[in-house]
């Protein structure tokens, strides 16, 4: 939300995701927290609905999925995502949490009548507009980039918005470099955190709701004739669930090519850049670490509080299970974060520099451009085979 919208009637409208997790933990539990669907709301009207409290926290907006947003998933799926996010705040003890949306979405139609009071409705200038059509039909032969960040704790020195800022920048800069080959949807600032109970302010869409939502998004876009998709995640907790979404999408829509990758800056190009510029040992890059802190020092130094950085590398490691940006070993597990971090950080944020962030961003963009070209090649070569009647395509399909 732009700064010129954050003051009205002497009420402090603050951006929830610009805070650190420990600052959120200190908020009064009766402070209203509002999750918007889209943007363009009149905060004076919102203040009236809330009874003009002294402070109101505005969470990052959900850009689409709701009616009038340009990509509309079934109400029941959208409502479940919303309620899981609001329940994350309730689990932290906040008693006044709301979803702010335009007219149209009906929580009572989705068997969640007990939660209908959590919905506020106001006029919304971005809803029901002919200008809202995501993506435009002219982009059909491009790879549709789907950046997904998250809103979660990142130690004492970084804001909740780290994952969203990084992956949004990578997606937008990638489309600037290859505009004829890719089109990016608006970044979605929420993902899956199965560890959310460990640290305040960490949101959680929930694994099943996350998969249902993104599967429905692909259903909508495939029905409109789009056939190349790339889920780009800035948050490690999304990765395993995005693999499932890709598998479901490939099963339901046999003529598309839908792909994802583990995080960013982690493939053949990114991993080389990590090793070239890092100064921390293995374990120094995991979360709120040398890598993510360097990105933020480059992209949003105003949100970094380096005087509060705490290096944490006391992860309980064994040869086949340890923490680093490119996770190592053959074991997959999900122990409580409390076992391995006291502050919510994994890694050595003190090693971060803005110059490293700039260099790693360049590598991440190069890596994504390479992936886009591979997705184009995969789709084109497969369509050629299909159209030539290759194998069973010429007999039963």
VOPAMI-123183 format. One record per residue: x, y, z of N, C-alpha, C in turn; residue in three letters. Coordinates in steps of 0.05 Angstrom, whole numbers, plus 5000, padded with zeros to 4 digits. Example, Ala and Ser with C-alpha at 12.3 -4.5 7.8 and 13.67 -1.06 7.14 Angstrom:
2
526448865156524649105156526449345156ALA;525749555142527349795143525850015157SER;
***
This chain:
397
501749765000500050005000501850255000UNK;501250444983502950684981502750855006UNK;504850995012505051145037502851365039UNK;501951475016499951685018497251585026UNK;496951325029494351215039494451135068UNK;496751185081497051075108496351265130UNK;495451505124494651685145491851795138UNK;490051775157487451885153486151905181UNK;484952145187483652185212485352125236UNK;487952165234489852115256489951825265UNK;489051655247489151365252491751255240UNK;493151095255495650975245494950725230UNK;494950745203494650505186497450405179UNK;498250175190500950085186501049835169UNK;503249805154503649565138504649335155UNK;502949135158503648905174506248775165UNK;506548745139508748585128511448745128UNK;511348995136513849145138515149115166UNK;513648985184514548945211516348695214UNK;517848675236519148435243517248265261UNK;517848005262515947835277515747905306UNK;517947985319517848055347516348315352UNK;516348495332514648735335511748665334UNK;510948485316508248395315507448255341UNK;509248105353508647965378508048165400UNK;508948415398508448605419505948775414UNK;504648735392502248895386499948825406UNK;498249015413495948945429494148745414UNK;493148555428491648345414488948425405UNK;488048665412485548765402486048965379UNK;488448995369488949165346487649035322UNK;486049185307484749065283486849015261UNK;486648775249488448695227486648625203UNK;487248745180485448725157486948605133UNK;485748395121486848265097485148355073UNK;486248515055484648615033484748425009UNK;482548414995482348294968482648514948UNK;484948534935485548744917486049014931UNK;485949224916486649494927484549694918UNK;484949944926483150154918480950214937UNK;481350134962479250184983479650454996UNK;477550585004477550835019478050775049UNK;480350855059481050785086479350935106UNK;478151165098476351305116473851135121UNK;472851005100470550825103471250585120UNK;473650485115474550255132474650335161UNK;475750565167475950665194473150675207UNK;471250775192468450785202467450505210UNK;467950315192466950045197468249925222UNK;470749995227472149885250471750045275UNK;470250265274469750425298472050625304UNK;473550695283475650895286477650835309UNK;478950595308480950535328483450695323UNK;485250705343487750865340489650745320UNK;489750485317491650355298490150125283UNK;490850095258489749875242492049755225UNK;492449505227494449365211493349275184UNK;494649345162493749265136495649045126UNK;494648805121496248595110496548625080UNK;498548495068498748515039496248395025UNK;495448515003492948434990493248184974UNK;491148024973490947794955490247904928UNK;491847874907491448024882489247904864UNK;488647644866486547534849485547274861UNK;483547154848482346914859479446974866UNK;478847214875476247294883474647414859UNK;471947424862470247514841470947804833UNK;471347844807471948104796474948164794UNK;476547964801479448014801480847954775UNK;479447824756480647754731481347454729UNK;481947334752482247044754480546964777UNK;478346824772476446754793476446464798UNK;477146374822476946094830474246054844UNK;473345804847470845764861470845884889UNK;468546004897468346134923469345964946UNK;468545704946469245534969472345514972UNK;473745514950476645494951477845764961UNK;476745984950477746254958477246294988UNK;474846224997474146265025475946105043UNK;476645865036478345695053481145825056UNK;482245935034484746075035484546305055UNK;482446465052482146695069481946615098UNK;480246415104479846345132482346225144UNK;483946075129486445965140488346195147UNK;488446405131490146635137489146775162UNK;486546825163485446965187485846795212UNK;485546525209486046355232488946355242UNK;490846405223493546435232493846665251UNK;492446885246492547125263491147065290UNK;488846925288487446855312489146665330UNK;490646485318492346315333494546465348UNK;495246705338497146875351495847045373UNK;493247015376491847155397490347405389UNK;490447485363489147725355486147675353UNK;484547855365481647805367480047955346UNK;481248145332479748305312481248275285UNK;480548065270481748015244479548005224UNK;480048125200477948155180479148115152UNK;477348035135477848035106476248265094UNK;477548445080476248665067476048615037UNK;473548595027473148525000470948684987UNK;470648674960468448804946465948634949UNK;463748754941461248594941461548364922UNK;460248144928460247914910461047654922UNK;463147654937464047404950462147344973UNK;461247104976459247034995460146815014UNK;461146885038462146685056459946495066UNK;457446585067455246415076454646195057UNK;455446235031454946025011456945805013UNK;458945835030461145645031461245495057UNK;458945485072458745325096460745415118UNK;461245675119462845785141461346015154UNK;458745965159457046175170458146305195UNK;459446145212460446245237462646455233UNK;463846465210465946655205465046895188UNK;462446905181461547115163462047395174UNK;462047425201462547685213465347785208UNK;467147615199469947695193470247835167UNK;468147865151468247985125467148265125UNK;468848455116468048725112467748775082UNK;465848935074465448995045465449295041UNK;466949375021467149655013467349674983UNK;466649904971467149944942470049914936UNK;470649804913473449744906473849824877UNK;475750004872476050114845477349914826UNK;478649704837479949514819478049274812UNK;475849254826474049034821471949104799UNK;471048904784468948944764469749154743UNK;472249174737473149364717473949214692UNK;473249334669474049204643477049194640UNK;478449364655481449364653482649124668UNK;481148994685482148764700481648504684UNK;483748404673483448154658486148024658UNK;486547834675489247714680489347424670UNK;491447374653492947564637491347634612UNK;492147844597490647904573490847674553UNK;488947644536488947424517491247444497UNK;492347684494494647724476497147574485UNK;497147484510499547364521499547054519UNK;497746944503497346654503499746494496UNK;501446584478503746434470506246484487UNK;505946614509508146664527508046474551UNK;510246454565510346304590509146494611UNK;507046404625505846564646507346504672UNK;508646714681510146694707508246734730UNK;508346564750506646584773508346604798UNK;509046844806510846884829509146864855UNK;510246704874508846664899510946714921UNK;510446904938512146964961510946854986UNK;511247005008509946925033510247155053UNK;508647135074508847335096509447175121UNK;511947195129512847035152515247155165UNK;515847065189518147175204520747125190UNK;522547325192525247305182527247425202UNK;527247295225529147385246528447655257UNK;530347775272529948035284530548265265UNK;531948215243532948435227531548475200UNK;529848295192528548315166525448315169UNK;524048435151521148445153519748185144UNK;517148175148515647935141515347905111UNK;515948115096515548115067517848015050UNK;519947915062522447845048521847675023UNK;520547445027520147255005518547384982UNK;516647554989514947674968516547884952UNK;518148044966519748254953521648124934UNK;523047914942525147794926523947664901UNK;521847494904520847354881519347534862UNK;518047744873516747944856518748084838UNK;520948164850523048304834524248124813UNK;524747874820525847684800523847644777UNK;521347614783519347574762519047814744UNK;518748054757518348294741520848354724UNK;523248334736525648384720526048184698UNK;525247944702525447734681523647814657UNK;521147894663519347964641520348224626UNK;521748394641522848634627525048544608UNK;526648344615528748244598527748094574UNK;525547934578524547774556521547814553UNK;520648054545517848124545516247964524UNK;517547874503516147724482515947424489UNK;517247344510517247064518515747004544UNK;515147204559514047154586512147384594UNK;510247314612508447514624508147434653UNK;508347624671508147564699505547644711UNK;504247464726501947534742502947704766UNK;501147854779501947984804502847784825UNK;504747864841505747674861503647624882UNK;503447374891501647294913503347274938UNK;502547424960504247444983503747245005UNK;502547014998501946815019502546535008UNK;503746375026504246095019503845925043UNK;505345705045505045505066507345515086UNK;506645535111508545515133507545315154UNK;508445075152507544865171508744915198UNK;510745095200512045155226510845405239UNK;508545505229507645775236507245815266UNK;506745605281506245645310508745725325UNK;511145705313513645755328514046055332UNK;513346225313513946505314511546665305UNK;510946885320508647055314508847165286UNK;506547235275506347385250506747215225UNK;507246955228507646785205504846675196UNK;504146735171501546655160501746375148UNK;499446255144499445985132496945945116UNK;497145915090494845855073493845565079UNK;495645395087494945105090495544955065UNK;496844725068497744575044495544495025UNK;493344395035491144305017489744545004UNK;489344755019488044985008489845114987UNK;492445124992494445224973494345064947UNK;494344804949494244644925491544674910UNK;489344684924486744724911486644994897UNK;487645204910487545474898489145484872UNK;491645394873493345424849492545224827UNK;491444994835490344814815487944944801UNK;486245084816484045224804484845454786UNK;487045594794488045814777488945694750UNK;490345474750491145344724488745264709UNK;486745154722484245074708483045314693UNK;482945544706481845784694483445874670UNK;486045884673487745984652487945784628UNK;487945524634488045324613485445334597UNK;483145384610480645404596480545644578UNK;482245844583482346084566484446064544UNK;485745834543487645784521490545834528UNK;491245884553494045914560495145634564UNK;497645594557498645314558501545284568UNK;502745494577505445484588505545644614UNK;506345504636506245624663508745564678UNK;509645764694512045724711511445834738UNK;511045664758510745744786513545814797UNK;513846064805516446164816516046224845UNK;517346074863516846104891519246244905UNK;518546424923520646554939520746434967UNK;519246224972518946114999519245814999UNK;521145715014521645425013519345255021UNK;517545345039515345185047513245135026UNK;513345295004511545254982512345024964UNK;514844954964516044794943514744524939UNK;514444364961513344094958510444104949UNK;508944314957506144334949505944414920UNK;507744584911507744664883508344424865UNK;510044244874510543994859507843844854UNK;506243834875503643694872501843844853UNK;501844114855500144274836500944214807UNK;503544214802504544154775503643874766UNK;503743684784502943414776499943404771UNK;498343534788495443544783494843684756UNK;496243904751495744054726496343894702UNK;498643744702499343584680497443354675UNK;496243254696494243044693491643144681UNK;490843384690488143484682488243624654UNK;490543734647490743884623493143784607UNK;492643594589494843444577496243604555UNK;495143824547496443974525497944224536UNK;498244254562499744474573502544374582UNK;504244564588506744504602506944684626UNK;506744564650506744714675509044614691UNK;510744794701513244724715513644894739UNK;515444804756516344964779519244894784UNK;520545034803523244974811523545024840UNK;525444894853525844944881526945224885UNK;525345404896526245674902527445814878UNK;529245984882530646144862533646144868UNK;535246224850538146234854539145964863UNK;538045754853538745484863539245284841UNK;538945354815539345174793542145184783UNK;542545104759545245084747546645354747UNK;545245574743546445834742546645954770UNK;544545944785544446064811546345934831UNK;546545674830548245534849551245604845UNK;552045644820554745724815555346004827UNK;553346184824553646454835553746454865UNK;552146274877552246254907555046184916UNK;556145984905558845894913560946104907UNK;560646254886562646444877562846684897UNK;560546774908560547014923560046984953UNK;559146754962558546714990561146725007UNK;560946815031563146805050562446635075UNK;559946565078559146395101559546105093UNK;560045935114560245645109557545515103UNK;557545265097554945115094553445145120UNK;550945225117549245285141548845585143UNK;550345745128550146035129547946145111UNK;546745975095544546065077542245875081UNK;540145985094537745825098535345995099UNK;535246185118532846355122533746595138UNK;533046835127534047085139537047075142UNK;538346985120541146885120542847075104UNK;545246985097546947145080545647215053UNK;544247015041543047065015540647255017UNK;538647185033536247345034536847625045UNK;538647645064539347915074540748075053UNK;542447955037543748095015541748194995UNK;539848034988537748124970536348364981UNK;535548355006534048585018535848835021UNK;538448805027540249035028540449165000UNK;540249004979540249114952537549244944UNK;535349104950532749184941531349374959UNK;531449324985529949495004531649535030UNK;533849685028535449725052533949865074UNK;531850025066530350165087528849975106UNK;528449715097527049525114528949345130UNK;531549385127533549215140534449355166UNK;534649195187535649305213538149135221UNK;540349195208542749035210543849035238UNK;543249245254544249245282542949035298UNK;540848905288539448695303539948415292UNK;541748395272542148135260543447935280UNK;542447685280543547475296544147235278UNK;546747155277547446915261546646665277UNK;545246495264544446235276545046005257UNK;547045845264547845625247548045365264UNK;546645365286546745135304544544935297UNK;544244885271542244685261543244405268UNK;541444235277542143965284542543815257UNK;545043775249545643665223546743385225UNK;546143225205547342965200547942945171UNK;549542755162550442755134548242775114UNK;545842665119543742665099541442855107UNK;541843025127539843225134541143475146UNK;541243695131542343935141541144175126UNK;541544415136540244645125542244815110UNK;541644875085542945085070541045155048UNK;541645365032539645455012538945234993UNK;540945084983540444854967540644614986UNK;538344514996538344325017539844075009UNK;541343965029542943735023541943485036UNK;542943255025542243005037539742885026UNK;539342625031537142475020534742465039UNK;535042555064532842545083531042795080UNK;528442755081526542975081525042965108UNK;525043185122523643185148522543465154UNK;521043495175519943755182519743785212UNK;522043795226521943835255521144115263UNK;520344165287519744445295522144625292UNK;521544875283523745065280524945135307UNK;523445115328524445175355526945015362UNK;527244775350529544605355532144735347UNK;532044895326534444975312534945275311UNK;533045435319533345725319531945865342UNK;533246055354532046205376530746465367UNK;531646565344530746825334529146815309UNK;528946575297527446545271529246565247UNK;531846575252533746575229535246315227UNK;535846235202537646015197539846125180UNK;542246155190544346255173545846495184UNK;547546615167549346825175548647085161UNK;546647225171545947475159548047685160UNK;549847665179552047865182553947865159UNK;553947655143555647635119554547775095UNK;552047875098550647985074551748265067UNK;551648315040552248575030550348635007UNK;549948895001548248974979549448884952UNK;552048894950553348814925552848514919UNK;553048344940552348064936549448034927UNK;547748194939544948184930544548254901UNK;546048454892545848534864546848304846UNK;549048184853550247974836548447724836UNK;547347654859545547424860542947474845UNK;541947724846539547784831540047744801UNK;542347834791542947794763542947504756UNK;544147344773544247054768541446934768UNK;539747014787537046914789535446974764UNK;535747214753534347294729535347134705UNK;537947094703539046934681537946644683UNK;537746544707536746274711533846254703UNK;532246444710529446434703529046474672UNK;530646634660530446654631531146394617UNK;533146254628533845994617531545794621UNK;530245804644527945624649525645684630UNK;525145944625522946024607523445904579UNK;525945924570526545814543526245514542UNK;526945384564526645094565523645014565UNK;521945174579519145114579517945154551UNK;518745364537517945394510518745154492UNK;521245074495522244854479520744594485UNK;520244544511518844304519516044304507UNK;514644524509511844534499511844504468UNK;513544644454513544634425514344364414UNK;516344234426517143974416515043764422UNK;513743784445511643594452509243624435UNK;508443874429506143924411506743814383UNK;509143844374509843744348509443444347UNK;510443304367510043014368507042934368UNK;505543074385502743014388501343054361UNK;501843274348500543344323501343144300UNK;503743024303504542824283503542544289UNK;502042524312500842264319502842074332UNK;504742184347506742024360505441824380UNK;506241574379505441374399502341354401UNK;501341354425498441334430496941584422UNK;498341814418496942054408495642004381UNK;496741834366495541774340493341564340UNK;492841454364490941234365488541294383UNK;489041384407486941404427486441684437UNK;488041874429487642144440487342354418UNK;
***
